[in-house]
Amino acid sequence: MMEAKLKVSRALTRLACEDPFFGSCALRLDVRSDDSITTACTNGKAILWNTAFIDSCSEQETVGLICHEILHVLFMHCVPLEGKNPVIANIAMDFIINEVVQNECNYQLPKEGIVPEARFKDMTWQQVYSIIEQEEKYQKMASNPSIGDLFDHIDSNADLSDADKAELKADIEQMATQAAENAAKKQGNIPGQLKDLIDKIRAPKVDWKEVLENTLRGNNPDDQTWKRPNRKMLGTYDIYMPSPEYHGMGNIVVGLDTSGSVSNRQLESFLAELNSISQSSAYESITILYNDSGVSNATTFTPGDDITELHVTGRGGTCFKPVFKYVEEKGLEIDQMIYFSDMIVSDYNFPAEAPYYPVLWCSTGAQEAPFGKLIDLRGI
């Protein structure tokens, strides 16, 4: 008989080599033995397994078991259950998960597992819970968990602080998006329910169409204005001429904070917001300036371009001044600036004076700026 530890190791290797999505997730989690539990469980950070239980599983079932636990993590099941019976809740979750593992991914599951039922297809676990809590079979299992088909349980992390729960959620979302990227690069498959989950994680959190219409200007010249000179004419010919006045979006410069205090998860969220901006309104151009304590890169997009990736370098300290200086020294055409940052800076890292164009700060951290308007992105 294969040793349990070797069986689990082989299962992880198989996932890493053959299933880039689940393999990527498995390598991010702490998978280890713990004989204080009877079968297997997860708390969102680790997958724990009992030696005797793994001994009773085939190698194929062990692969399915690991995928099962990964889905508990990805579906955010390791959270407080808000008064629900934990046994029935776990069964309801398993109906949803095993449909994916067994019928979408074609992995085997331990014989003690919950068998998917067609009546629950396309339901949430909460909907399944509301049905089975009324059924005698599951009521008996709730009163005596040793009865029936359970082979795992989840840790609801009820003792975690709100900050710890938010950090766990962010870590799980980052794991999911990175696994999806890994699967895409290796042309791997992602189950349909997980595609929906990842799309939801990646979705922008701000209604940029409304924000841009209400707070900034746009790109269709309506008139000429002497309020500010045409910088191209002034700089090239030293002639003071009026500049176009816009009702639409015009030329947008985006300051992107790439300092070390901005997490990869936040950068992914910034990318989602940027792509939403590019699709929300007409504009002349969007120029992204990558900046920590100095501008390291500049990329310009025009209408029709999708902003699908960021080219992040630096990861040092934070100072906003170089972005505003870059705009001035390079003579960038600019009608408004949007700056994405955690804004973990001291006041002297802001320009001493507000620029002539409007500035919209999008902050995942501090909620004060010496000029411009601010959008709260905390929690993304």
Buried (B, 14 or more C-beta within 10 A) or exposed (E): EEEBEEBBEBBBEBBBEEBBBBBBBBBBBEBEBEEEBBBBBBBBBBBBBBBEBBEBBEBEBBBBBBBBBBBBBBBBBBBEBEEBBBBBBBBBBBBBBBBBBBEBBEBBBBEBBBEBEEEBEEBEBEEBBBBBBEEEEBBEBBEEBEEBBBBBBBBBBEEBEEEEBEBBBBBBBBBBBBBBBBBEEEEBBBBEBBEEBBEEBBEBBBEBEEBBBEBBBBBBBEEEBEEEBBBEBBEEEEEEEBBBBBEBBBBBBBBBBBBEBBBEBBBBBBBBBBBBBBBBBEBBBBBBBBBBBBBBBBBEBEBEEEBEEBEBEBEBBBBBBBBBEBBEEEEBBBBBBBBBBBBBBEEEBBBEEBBEBBBBBBBBBBEEBEEBBBBBBEEB
